[in-house]
Amino acid sequence: MRFIGSNFVRYLLKTHPDYSVINVYKLTYAGNLENLSGLSNAPVIISFERDITDAPQMAELIAKGVNAIVNFAAESHVDRSIEDPRPS
């Protein structure tokens, strides 16, 4: 998990301890699971190593009941996703 996303999860759990978090990440060169150290056993965090571009997998997770989605994609090609979100 990337630095920004992991800090958002920490902030969210600190300010809203009653929330549950579904953490979806694709572990690439830019990610580091150590960024969530100390939180892996928290009962409110469910983590999935998935690719958010896999629509069927994301639909399955969302169908379980999701109130909000926050995407912290941080790779250099993200700006191109504004025009076309499909992988090139």
C-alpha positions in Angstrom: 0.0 0.0 0.0 1.2 3.4 -0.8 2.1 6.1 1.7 -0.9 8.4 1.1 -3.5 5.6 1.1 -2.1 4.1 4.3 -2.1 7.4 6.1 -5.7 8.0 5.0 -6.7 4.7 6.5 -4.9 5.5 9.8 -6.6 9.0 9.8 -10.0 7.5 9.0 -9.7 4.9 11.8 -8.5 7.5 14.3 -11.3 10.0 13.5 -14.1 7.4 12.9 -13.3 4.3 14.9 -16.8 2.9 14.2 -16.0 2.7 10.4 -15.1 -0.5 8.7 -12.5 -0.2 5.9 -12.1 -2.4 2.9 -8.5 -1.8 1.7 -8.0 -2.8 -2.0 -4.5 -2.6 -3.3 -2.4 -3.8 -6.1 1.1 -4.3 -4.8 3.4 -2.8 -7.4 6.8 -1.3 -7.2 5.3 1.8 -5.6 3.6 -0.1 -2.8 4.8 -1.3 0.6 2.6 -3.4 2.9 4.7 -2.2 5.9 2.9 1.1 5.5 -0.1 -0.6 7.3 2.0 -2.3 10.0 0.3 -2.3 13.3 -3.1 -2.2 11.6 -3.2 -5.6 9.9 -5.0 -7.2 12.9 -7.5 -4.4 13.4 -11.0 -5.9 13.2 -12.3 -3.0 11.1 -9.9 -3.5 8.2 -10.4 -6.0 5.5 -7.6 -6.1 2.9 -7.7 -7.5 -0.6 -4.8 -7.6 -3.0 -6.7 -6.9 -6.2 -6.6 -4.8 -9.3 -9.2 -2.1 -9.2 -9.5 -2.3 -13.0 -11.0 -5.8 -12.7 -14.6 -4.7 -12.8 -16.2 -8.1 -11.8 -14.0 -8.3 -8.7 -14.8 -4.7 -7.7 -18.5 -5.2 -8.4 -18.4 -8.2 -6.1 -16.9 -6.2 -3.3 -19.2 -3.2 -3.8 -22.2 -5.5 -3.7 -21.4 -6.3 -0.1 -22.3 -2.8 0.9 -20.0 0.2 0.4 -20.8 3.8 1.4 -17.8 5.5 -0.2 -14.8 4.8 -2.5 -11.6 6.7 -2.3 -8.9 5.9 -4.9 -5.3 6.9 -4.2 -3.8 5.7 -7.4 -0.4 7.2 -7.6 1.3 6.1 -10.7 2.5 8.4 -13.5 -0.1 7.3 -16.0 -3.1 8.3 -13.7 -3.5 11.6 -15.4 -4.4 9.8 -18.7 -7.2 7.9 -16.9 -9.3 11.1 -16.9 -9.8 10.8 -20.6 -10.0 7.0 -20.7 -10.0 4.8 -17.6 -9.2 1.6 -19.5 -5.7 0.3 -19.4 -3.6 1.2 -22.4 
